[in-house]
């Protein structure tokens, strides 16, 4: 009896396995033309990239590009791991920084010989070698509602030091009722609202890169060794305290992304701590007032630059037989008129390539593009931190500081301790 | 072939059929539960990051790290606290509900299904609904009528947040446990209650001395269910509080409502698969020990009819 059962189990197992290999082999051989599979995480460009991939496939005989999108809070990294384990690693996939590179480096092809490399400053590089195609330029400063500032008599061009900000916030706070605002700043820092990244990732990045040369990573290198620059961090902490103090407290402590962006869009705050990715949201909310970017000037000395970065990069799967077709697809995106039209007009992104002359429609994107052309901007280096440092370590520290805004010393002590533990992560 | 089958006894035929029908289930069970379970045990003593092919054996390093990590210890303790609160809340509430819907109250069938409906709402959806109620509606009521304690959301107070979660979980789960109690109450011969009534026992006495002892086995089941589900709570935790707000524990900022399952999830999504797996093994062992103790203690209190 028992033997029979075992036999049955064994036979059915073999049947399943055999079926798997037969069908698995079948699909691969049956495909005459090359299919490039792309797996990306920007939900907001899904329709645009699907359209571009279809047009590219139609125009390129023998190549079909298929795009799969997963993102918007879904676990892209987990899904990619599942695909890799299942032997379905896509030909083009996305990494978001050094952490992703370290995990996937066995799969990542060297792109140093590609034509677009000379056309961009933001390619993903490790030890001088190019491994990633920059998806877009994103960036941020402190977005302002120009109408409200004008009514309050504040010149945004003068917001270049912490002292200037303090003065501006005080003026706005005093005239809240008259201006129809609930608070000067729309800022979010809560773990609960899923907004830890605004404070503990983007705002903290001003400490890593603000006021330095665009490629100067000395401050974050120091942190990766476990040390903070005390004098610089004190200035940063004071700036953060200022933002927290003059923020809408409900949004700060509990608000979601929609709450934060919504308050600014409705004219209930004068400033918004978000990047140019909110352009589509602002358009959706029917914003008509003029918007611009002021720098995050946390130092005692003047700072005029915005923070620019490529949030993610496309990587080509080195182990795939379709790697060349995948590289050609990316090169076309960077160099053809259709590719430029897709990136700027369809997807609403700021391309990281200097040869692109089209202008994006969003006000914040335009402000960033102008800043990029002008130069003097700062780099964003949080991607160099170990995975999980932002969400699991810095996130709660910033949340706690938002709850106890007067306890500046405790915040500095907590951050010092957390940074000291970074080398061990 | 035909001759063969004619020779078979009915008993033999039956067992072949059994095997054929069982095989898919057994196979699936082995493939998605048993094998991953042992793989999990293995990965918890390695440095695997979820992708890399070279997996190095690191012994108990992952487990030793857990003992000194404030966020894990906090999550462990808060999960135990949350489970205890839940066991008390859910069982008391659902017991009262089951008494109500088995009494002679009018429309009791309507109440029965009404109390059960929250259980049918998925934890994700339910978390968002209650987040809106707690963050927006209650705060609005608080500011409109100047009720001080409602003006800040219960979800942003580190000390009350797990109580709030327990209340929401009770709202969802009580209807389900109520059904178990209702079935148990209906299984008790009504002659017992009637006899006690004739003897002059009050309603309270009848409940305490007849109903509760007679339905002890239902309590075994319901406490087991509430214990295991609370210990493994994830979906509602994720959508309702996302682990927030932050609080201070062992001189380190930690997430005040990050239960164990969510701690494991957040570790895993930070590409620390082996460490997350070690945490999962700890969760499994803790849950195993606690539930074995609970069932054996409760079993002793059951009465045979």
Interface residues (C-beta under 8 A of the other chain):
Chain A: X1 X4 X5 X8 X9 X12 X13 X16 X75 X77 X78 X81 X84 X99 X103 X104 X106 X190 X191 X192 X193 X194 X250 X253 X254 X387 X388 X391 X392 X395 X396 X397 X398 X399 X400 X403 X414 X417
Chain B: X15 X19 X20 X23 X26 X27 X49 X50 X51 X52 X53 X71 X135 X139 X152 X153 X155 X156 X158 X241 X242 X243 X244 X245 X246 X247 X248 X252 X253 X254 X255 X266 X267 X268 X269 X270 X271 X272
